[in-house]
Amino acid sequence: MKTNDLKHYSKRVYEVLGEDKINNLHRLQEQSLKNQLHDLLEEHGGEVGTITKDEIIGRYELVTKHLYPDDFLDLI
């Protein structure tokens, strides 16, 4: 993947999720979201333009509501 494509993807994720959601992630959520977004990009064959807003939000919600919800993180 080209550096320019990666920057475009990062910018798109930032635009979709917003500063608050990204900056308020726990370190476990952040790492898991990075992994999920990488997997999503691979599923699209590296084609950033084919990734939808709903897919990005879905990966965010998977991480923050199901894999590492705030209630769980409060226990560790």
N, CA and C of each residue as an Amber inpcrd file, in Angstrom:
protein
   228
   0.8430000  -1.1720000   0.0000000   0.0000000   0.0000000   0.0000000
   0.8880000   1.2350000   0.0000000   0.5070000   2.1930000  -0.7820000
   1.2570000   3.4350000  -0.8810000   1.0280000   4.2950000   0.3560000
   2.0430000   5.0900000   0.6940000   1.9510000   5.9890000   1.8420000
   0.7760000   6.9430000   1.6870000   0.5560000   7.4220000   0.4830000
  -0.5450000   8.3430000   0.2260000  -1.8980000   7.6890000   0.5030000
  -2.0420000   6.4170000   0.1320000  -3.2870000   5.6830000   0.3950000
  -3.5000000   5.5060000   1.8960000  -2.4250000   5.2220000   2.6090000
  -2.5240000   5.0430000   4.0580000  -2.9270000   6.3510000   4.7340000
  -2.3730000   7.4600000   4.2720000  -2.7580000   8.7660000   4.8190000
  -4.2300000   9.0480000   4.5360000  -4.6790000   8.7110000   3.3350000
  -6.0840000   8.9120000   2.9580000  -6.9940000   8.0720000   3.8670000
  -6.5970000   6.8390000   4.1320000  -7.3820000   5.9470000   4.9930000
  -7.4360000   6.4990000   6.4150000  -6.2940000   6.9230000   6.9220000
  -6.2410000   7.4890000   8.2750000  -7.1240000   8.7240000   8.3820000
  -7.0690000   9.5740000   7.3800000  -7.8930000  10.7780000   7.3710000
  -9.3770000  10.4120000   7.3290000  -9.7220000   9.4260000   6.5360000
 -11.1260000   8.9930000   6.4200000 -11.6310000   8.4560000   7.7580000
 -10.8230000   7.6300000   8.4170000 -11.2030000   7.0860000   9.7250000
 -11.4070000   8.2260000  10.7180000 -10.5040000   9.1850000  10.7130000
 -10.5900000  10.3330000  11.6190000 -11.8580000  11.1440000  11.3470000
 -12.1810000  11.3360000  10.0790000 -13.3890000  12.0870000   9.7220000
 -14.6590000  11.3490000  10.1420000 -14.6640000  10.0410000   9.9790000
 -15.8480000   9.2430000  10.3130000 -16.0480000   9.1650000  11.8230000
 -14.9940000   8.8840000  12.5710000 -15.1280000   8.6720000  14.0130000
 -15.0520000   9.9630000  14.8220000 -14.3030000  10.9080000  14.3630000
 -14.1670000  12.1670000  15.0850000 -13.0930000  12.1210000  16.1560000
 -12.6650000  13.2930000  16.5070000 -11.5610000  13.4610000  17.4600000
 -11.8810000  12.8720000  18.8310000 -13.0830000  13.1140000  19.3400000
 -13.4380000  12.6360000  20.6820000 -13.3700000  11.1180000  20.7930000
 -13.9550000  10.4260000  19.8280000 -13.9520000   8.9630000  19.8930000
 -12.5360000   8.4130000  19.8010000 -11.7330000   8.9770000  18.9390000
 -10.3750000   8.4820000  18.7580000  -9.5010000   8.7970000  19.9700000
  -9.6200000  10.0030000  20.4840000  -8.7640000  10.4070000  21.6060000
  -9.1730000   9.8010000  22.9410000 -10.3760000   9.2660000  23.0420000
 -10.8460000   8.7060000  24.3120000 -10.7820000   7.1860000  24.3710000
 -10.0500000   6.5820000  23.4600000  -9.8920000   5.1290000  23.4890000
  -8.8820000   4.7140000  24.5470000  -9.1880000   3.6440000  25.2290000
  -8.2260000   3.0020000  26.1260000  -7.1520000   2.3660000  25.2510000
  -5.9810000   2.1470000  25.7740000  -4.8850000   1.5910000  24.9560000
  -5.2490000   0.2370000  24.3530000  -6.0170000  -0.5820000  25.0670000
  -6.4420000  -1.8720000  24.5220000  -7.4350000  -1.6750000  23.3740000
  -8.3370000  -0.7270000  23.5320000  -9.2860000  -0.4190000  22.4660000
  -8.5600000   0.1350000  21.2460000  -7.5950000   0.9950000  21.4920000
  -6.8460000   1.5970000  20.3910000  -6.1160000   0.5400000  19.5690000
  -5.4380000  -0.3700000  20.2390000  -4.7020000  -1.4050000  19.5200000
  -5.6560000  -2.3420000  18.7760000  -6.7480000  -2.7000000  19.4230000
  -7.7190000  -3.5730000  18.7870000  -8.3610000  -2.8940000  17.5740000
  -8.6650000  -1.6020000  17.6950000  -9.2440000  -0.8790000  16.5690000
  -8.2580000  -0.8060000  15.4110000  -7.0000000  -0.5730000  15.7010000
  -5.9860000  -0.5710000  14.6420000  -5.9760000  -1.9090000  13.9160000
  -6.0370000  -2.9930000  14.6740000  -6.0710000  -4.3260000  14.0720000
  -7.3250000  -4.5240000  13.2240000  -8.4580000  -4.1050000  13.7440000
  -9.7230000  -4.2450000  13.0170000  -9.7130000  -3.4400000  11.7200000
  -9.1920000  -2.2260000  11.7780000  -9.1430000  -1.3850000  10.5830000
  -8.1560000  -1.9320000   9.5580000  -7.0770000  -2.5230000  10.0330000
  -6.1210000  -3.1660000   9.1280000  -6.7850000  -4.3590000   8.4360000
  -7.5010000  -5.1670000   9.2090000  -8.2090000  -6.3170000   8.6410000
  -9.2500000  -5.8670000   7.6210000  -9.9540000  -4.7870000   7.9290000
 -10.9600000  -4.2420000   7.0170000 -10.3130000  -3.8250000   5.7010000
  -9.1810000  -3.1750000   5.7920000  -8.4680000  -2.7550000   4.5920000
  -8.0260000  -3.9540000   3.7640000  -7.5660000  -4.9960000   4.4250000
  -7.1750000  -6.2260000   3.7220000  -8.3790000  -6.8680000   3.0340000
  -9.5330000  -6.8650000   3.7120000 -10.7500000  -7.4340000   3.1310000
 -11.1480000  -6.7060000   1.8450000 -10.7700000  -5.4490000   1.7420000
 -11.0760000  -4.6470000   0.5650000  -9.9120000  -4.6180000  -0.4200000
  -8.9560000  -5.4930000  -0.2180000  -7.8340000  -5.5890000  -1.1410000
  -6.9960000  -4.3280000  -1.2080000  -6.9730000  -3.5800000  -0.1130000
  -6.1930000  -2.3580000  -0.0660000  -6.8530000  -1.1720000  -0.7400000
  -8.0840000  -1.3430000  -1.1840000  -8.8220000  -0.2750000  -1.8670000
  -9.5670000   0.5810000  -0.8430000  -8.9500000   1.6590000  -0.4270000
  -9.5210000   2.5350000   0.5890000 -10.8820000   3.0810000   0.1630000
 -11.0140000   3.4160000  -1.0980000 -12.2470000   4.0260000  -1.5940000
 -13.4730000   3.1430000  -1.5170000 -13.2910000   1.8540000  -1.3330000
 -14.4490000   0.9530000  -1.2650000 -14.9370000   0.7270000   0.1620000
 -14.2180000   1.2520000   1.1420000 -14.5950000   1.0840000   2.5470000
 -15.6380000   2.1380000   2.9050000 -16.7550000   1.6750000   3.4430000
 -17.8470000   2.5980000   3.7620000 -17.7330000   3.1440000   5.1840000
 -18.4350000   4.2250000   5.3900000 -18.5290000   4.8400000   6.7170000
 -19.0950000   3.8320000   7.7210000 -20.1210000   3.0960000   7.3090000
 -20.7510000   2.1180000   8.2000000 -19.7860000   1.0100000   8.6010000
 -18.9020000   0.6230000   7.6980000 -17.9230000  -0.4140000   8.0320000
 -16.9310000   0.0900000   9.0760000 -16.5130000   1.3310000   8.9580000
 -15.5850000   1.9110000   9.9360000 -16.2700000   2.0210000  11.2870000
 -17.4970000   2.5220000  11.3000000 -18.2550000   2.6390000  12.5520000
 -18.4950000   1.2620000  13.1510000 -18.7830000   0.2930000  12.3090000
 -19.0010000  -1.0710000  12.7880000 -17.7820000  -1.6420000  13.4960000
 -16.6110000  -1.4010000  12.9510000 -15.3830000  -1.8890000  13.5940000
 -15.1410000  -1.1630000  14.9080000 -15.4300000   0.1270000  14.9420000
 -15.3040000   0.8900000  16.1830000 -16.2470000   0.3270000  17.2480000
 -17.4820000   0.0880000  16.8670000 -18.4580000  -0.4380000  17.8230000
 -18.1240000  -1.8590000  18.2550000 -17.6030000  -2.6540000  17.3650000
 -17.1730000  -4.0010000  17.7310000 -16.1570000  -3.9370000  18.8630000
 -15.2020000  -3.0530000  18.7150000 -14.1390000  -2.9280000  19.7150000
 -14.6560000  -2.3190000  21.0130000 -15.4100000  -1.2260000  20.9220000
 -15.7890000  -0.4780000  22.1290000 -17.0340000  -0.9920000  22.8400000
 -17.8410000  -1.7880000  22.1430000 -19.0570000  -2.3040000  22.7810000
 -19.0120000  -3.8000000  23.0570000 -18.1940000  -4.5280000  22.3020000
 -18.2170000  -5.9800000  22.4330000 -16.8850000  -6.5780000  22.9010000
 -15.7800000  -6.1510000  22.3210000 -14.4820000  -6.7180000  22.7010000
 -13.9290000  -6.0890000  23.9770000 -13.9300000  -4.7740000  24.0380000
 -13.3980000  -4.0450000  25.1920000 -14.3480000  -2.9310000  25.6220000
 -15.5180000  -3.2880000  26.1280000 -16.4470000  -2.2510000  26.5820000
 -15.8830000  -1.5250000  27.8090000 -16.3370000  -0.3090000  28.0110000
 -15.8320000   0.4940000  29.1300000 -16.0250000  -0.1990000  30.4760000
 -17.1380000  -0.8960000  30.6630000 -17.3720000  -1.6130000  31.9220000
 -16.2860000  -2.6400000  32.2030000 -15.8390000  -3.3250000  31.1740000
 -14.7590000  -4.2930000  31.3170000 -13.4520000  -3.5860000  31.6510000
 -13.1880000  -2.5000000  30.9630000 -11.9350000  -1.7790000  31.1750000
 -11.8570000  -1.1790000  32.5720000 -13.0050000  -0.8580000  33.1640000
 -13.0270000  -0.3390000  34.5260000 -12.5560000  -1.3790000  35.5340000
 -12.6390000  -2.6570000  35.1750000 -12.2460000  -3.7370000  36.0790000
 -10.7500000  -4.0360000  36.0570000 -10.0780000  -3.5810000  35.0270000
  -8.6500000  -3.9040000  34.9380000  -7.7680000  -2.7560000  35.3620000
